[in-house]
């Protein structure tokens, strides 16, 4: 019996018998056309990809909620995509989330299991963590008026020799400046436990180093103790709802190529159109490459460039997104990617 199955059985025994109507269900499906032009490779690439997720929330009491979500591509840490055209083989599916949320007090929540990312990320920034990454472990969310804090103990990988943990602390302020402007700022520390003792093929999902430096023994050259400053300002610019955002990271354990940032704005043009622009410069050892954005520069660390997003909701549940990455892969190689997403959400 797998670990996931054992946990599911334990949870079922814990919550007792439930009816289907007791669950609050959510579902989303995305079809993606992907075009990639990497000047470091001879040919361009065209792919059709799908991602689907089915989740449920069950409230066992006023204080305790159980969350379960299944998704495609369970073997990839930072993506739920399945590429079409693989000889009619069945798509992989796995446990994307399974966690408990307990309201300790009106100011504090406890999350335990394979959870949604518990940390504040300005405008859903993917500078440190890809949007599809769901950490496993324990987290506390604390809120006292304008002040908030997120504390995490994340198990990144279970190796036969050693378990790698991420100890995390985020402290922030969420403040209304005036009737039209709201600012949210935070400082966080993400401390990866002794990564340099291992090689990428021991701890990453596909054995690659994702741009991070390695030594002569093919082990990671540096550990990762990340300091992260995040800022998000929501206001109106020429009467249009606008979000300005900034995200900065520094790896204090690296001797060089240890900094990264992204900044930009998101503009709601009218009731339909939404435009987002950002510039990102993420040096090779500024963050742990296996967890950062999997599309920018081809994934991992060591890239810089622009990203443009244009979104249009056709109906309340169905929307189309266009994303263009105009990047320098490994800081020097021209890398362009276009994504066209057709998304449905229940």
C-alpha positions in Angstrom: 0.0 0.0 0.0 1.4 3.4 -1.0 2.0 6.3 1.4 -0.8 8.3 -0.3 -3.3 5.4 0.1 -2.4 4.9 3.7 -2.9 8.6 4.4 -6.2 8.6 2.6 -7.5 5.6 4.6 -6.4 7.3 7.9 -8.2 10.5 6.9 -11.4 8.6 6.0 -11.3 6.9 9.4 -10.7 10.3 11.0 -13.5 12.2 9.4 -16.0 9.3 9.4 -18.7 8.6 6.7 -19.5 11.5 4.5 -22.0 12.1 1.6 -21.1 13.5 -1.7 -23.0 16.7 -1.0 -20.8 17.4 2.0 -17.9 18.1 -0.3 -17.2 21.5 -1.9 -15.8 20.6 -5.3 -13.7 22.6 -7.7 -12.4 21.6 -11.2 -10.2 23.3 -13.8 -9.0 22.2 -17.3 -6.5 23.8 -19.5 -5.6 23.1 -23.1 -2.3 24.8 -24.1 -0.6 25.3 -27.4 3.1 25.9 -26.9 5.6 27.3 -29.4 9.3 27.5 -28.5 12.2 29.0 -30.4 15.5 28.3 -28.6 18.4 29.7 -30.7 20.7 27.2 -29.0 18.8 24.4 -30.7 18.5 23.6 -34.4 14.7 23.3 -34.5 11.7 25.1 -33.1 9.2 23.1 -31.0 5.4 22.9 -31.2 3.5 21.1 -28.5 -0.2 20.6 -27.4 -0.5 20.1 -23.7 -3.3 19.6 -21.2 -3.6 20.0 -17.4 -6.6 19.1 -15.3 -7.2 19.3 -11.6 -10.1 18.0 -9.5 -10.3 19.1 -5.8 -12.6 18.8 -2.9 -13.0 20.6 0.5 -14.7 18.9 3.4 -15.4 20.7 6.7 -15.4 18.2 9.5 -16.2 21.0 12.0 -16.2 24.8 12.3 -12.4 24.7 12.9 -11.2 21.8 10.8 -11.1 21.5 6.9 -9.8 18.7 4.8 -8.5 19.5 1.3 -7.9 16.9 -1.5 -6.9 17.6 -5.1 -5.9 15.3 -7.9 -3.9 16.5 -10.9 -2.1 15.3 -14.1 1.7 14.7 -14.1 2.3 13.7 -10.5 6.0 13.1 -11.2 6.9 16.7 -12.1 7.5 19.0 -9.1 6.7 22.2 -11.0 4.2 21.3 -13.7 0.8 19.5 -14.1 1.1 19.4 -17.9 0.7 16.3 -20.0 2.0 16.5 -23.6 -0.4 15.1 -26.3 0.8 12.8 -29.0 2.3 9.9 -27.0 0.8 7.0 -28.9 -2.6 7.1 -27.1 -1.0 6.1 -23.8 -2.9 6.9 -20.6 -2.0 10.2 -18.8 -0.5 10.1 -15.4 -2.5 11.4 -12.4 -1.6 11.8 -8.8 -2.3 13.5 -5.5 -1.6 17.2 -6.0 -2.8 18.3 -2.6 -3.9 16.5 0.6 -3.9 18.6 3.7 -5.7 19.6 6.8 -6.4 23.2 7.9 -7.1 23.8 11.5 -8.2 27.2 13.0 -6.1 27.4 16.2 -7.5 30.8 17.0 -9.1 33.6 15.1 -5.6 34.8 14.3 -3.8 31.5 13.6 -4.3 28.6 11.2 -2.3 25.3 11.0 -1.8 23.6 7.7 -0.5 20.0 7.6 0.2 17.7 4.6 0.7 18.4 0.9 -0.7 21.8 0.8 -1.1 24.9 -1.4 1.8 27.3 -1.1 1.2 29.0 2.2 3.5 32.0 1.5 2.6 35.5 0.2 3.9 35.9 -3.4 3.3 39.4 -5.0 1.0 39.1 -8.0 1.5 35.3 -7.8 5.3 35.7 -8.4 7.2 32.6 -9.5 10.6 33.9 -8.8 11.3 31.3 -6.0 8.4 28.8 -6.3 6.6 27.8 -9.5 2.8 28.2 -9.4 2.3 24.4 -9.6 4.6 23.6 -6.7 2.7 22.3 -3.7 4.9 21.8 -0.6 4.7 19.0 1.8 5.0 19.6 5.5 3.7 21.9 8.2 2.8 25.6 8.1 1.3 28.3 10.4 -0.5 31.3 9.0 -0.7 34.2 11.5 -2.7 37.4 11.2 -2.9 40.3 13.7 -4.6 43.3 12.2 -2.3 44.6 9.4 0.6 42.3 10.4 0.9 38.8 9.0 3.4 36.0 9.3 3.8 32.6 7.6 6.0 29.9 9.2 6.8 26.7 7.4 8.7 23.4 7.9 8.7 21.8 4.4 10.1 18.4 3.5 11.5 18.8 0.1 13.0 15.4 -0.5 13.4 12.1 1.3 16.8 10.6 0.4 18.0 7.3 1.7 21.0 9.2 3.2 19.2 12.3 4.5 16.0 14.2 4.4 16.2 17.7 2.9 14.1 20.3 4.7 13.1 23.9 4.0 12.7 26.0 7.1 10.8 29.2 6.3 9.7 32.4 8.0 7.8 35.3 6.4 6.8 38.5 8.2 4.8 41.1 6.5 2.5 44.2 6.6 -0.8 44.6 4.7 -1.9 48.2 4.8 -4.6 50.4 3.2 -2.9 53.6 2.2 -6.1 55.3 1.1 -9.5 54.5 -0.5 -7.8 53.4 -3.8 -4.4 52.1 -2.7 -3.4 49.0 -0.8 0.2 47.9 -0.1 1.5 44.6 1.0 5.1 44.0 1.9 7.0 41.1 3.4 10.4 39.8 4.2 11.1 36.0 4.2 13.9 33.5 4.8 13.9 30.1 3.1 16.7 27.9 4.4 17.4 24.7 2.5 19.1 22.1 4.7 22.5 21.0 3.4 21.7 20.8 -0.4 25.4 20.8 -1.3 25.9 17.3 0.2 24.0 15.9 -2.8 24.0 15.8 -6.5 21.0 16.8 -8.6 20.3 13.3 -9.6 19.7 12.4 -6.0 17.1 15.1 -5.1 15.5 16.6 -8.3 12.6 14.9 -10.0 14.5 14.4 -13.3 18.1 14.5 -12.1 18.9 17.9 -13.6 20.6 20.8 -11.9 18.2 23.4 -13.4 20.9 26.0 -13.9 22.5 25.8 -10.4 26.3 25.4 -10.2 27.8 22.0 -9.4 31.3 21.0 -8.3 33.8 18.6 -9.7 32.0 15.7 -8.0 28.7 16.7 -9.6 27.3 17.8 -6.3 25.7 21.2 -5.7 28.4 23.9 -5.3 26.4 25.9 -2.9 23.7 25.6 -0.2 20.6 27.8 -0.5 19.7 30.2 2.3 17.4 32.6 0.6 16.4 36.1 1.7 13.3 37.4 0.0 11.8 40.9 -0.1 8.3 41.2 -1.7 6.1 44.2 -2.5 2.7 44.5 -4.0 0.7 47.8 -4.5 -2.8 47.7 -5.7 -4.2 51.1 -6.9 -5.8 52.9 -9.8 -3.9 54.4 -12.7 -5.9 56.7 -15.0 -9.0 55.1 -13.3 -7.8 51.6 -14.3 -7.2 49.0 -11.6 -3.4 48.4 -11.5 -1.1 46.2 -9.5 2.6 47.0 -9.2 4.9 44.3 -7.9 8.5 43.6 -7.0 10.1 40.4 -5.8 13.8 40.2 -4.8 15.9 37.2 -3.7 19.4 36.8 -2.5 21.2 33.5 -1.7 23.6 34.3 1.2 25.3 30.9 0.8 26.6 31.6 -2.7 29.8 33.5 -3.5 28.6 34.9 -6.8 25.6 34.9 -9.2 23.5 35.0 -6.0 20.8 37.6 -6.8 17.5 37.6 -8.6 14.5 39.9 -9.0 11.4 40.5 -11.0 9.3 43.6 -11.3 6.3 44.7 -13.3 2.7 45.7 -13.4 -0.7 44.1 -14.0 -3.4 46.3 -15.6 -7.1 45.6 -15.9 -7.9 47.5 -19.1 -11.7 47.0 -18.9 -14.2 44.4 -17.6 -12.7 41.9 -19.9 -9.1 42.5 -20.9 -6.2 42.1 -18.4 -2.5 42.8 -19.3 0.6 41.9 -17.2 4.2 42.7 -17.9 7.3 41.7 -15.9 11.0 41.8 -16.3 13.0 39.1 -14.5 16.7 38.6 -13.9 17.4 35.4 -11.9 21.1 34.5 -11.6 22.3 30.9 -11.6 22.6 30.4 -7.8 20.1 33.1 -6.6 17.5 30.4 -5.9 17.0 26.6 -6.0 16.4 26.1 -9.7 14.3 22.9 -9.4 11.4 24.9 -7.8 11.4 28.2 -9.7 9.2 29.0 -12.8 9.3 26.1 -15.2 8.6 28.1 -18.4 10.7 31.3 -18.1 14.0 30.7 -20.0 13.1 27.0 -20.4 12.9 26.6 -16.6 15.3 26.8 -13.7 17.7 29.6 -12.8 20.3 31.6 -14.8 18.0 33.5 -17.2 16.7 37.1 -17.7 14.2 38.8 -19.9 10.6 39.9 -20.4 7.2 38.2 -20.0 3.9 39.5 -21.4 0.5 38.1 -20.4 -2.9 39.0 -22.0 -6.1 37.5 -20.7 -9.6 37.6 -22.0 -12.7 35.9 -20.3 -15.0 34.6 -23.0 -17.6 33.6 -20.4 -17.7 33.5 -16.6 -16.0 30.1 -16.6 -14.1 30.0 -19.9 -11.1 32.2 -20.7 -8.2 32.5 -23.1 -4.7 33.6 -22.2 -1.7 34.6 -24.4 1.8 34.5 -22.8 5.0 35.5 -24.5 8.5 35.0 -23.1 11.2 37.1 -24.6 14.2 35.8 -22.6 18.0 35.3 -22.6 18.5 31.7 -21.6 21.7 31.3 -19.6 21.9 35.1 -19.9 23.2 34.9 -23.5 21.0 32.6 -25.7 17.8 34.0 -27.3 14.8 32.1 -26.0 11.3 32.8 -27.1 8.2 30.9 -26.1 4.5 31.6 -26.8 1.7 29.9 -24.9 -2.0 30.0 -25.9 -4.1 28.7 -23.0 -7.8 27.8 -23.2 -9.0 27.5 -19.6 -12.2 26.3 -18.0 -12.9 26.5 -14.3 -15.9 25.1 -12.5 
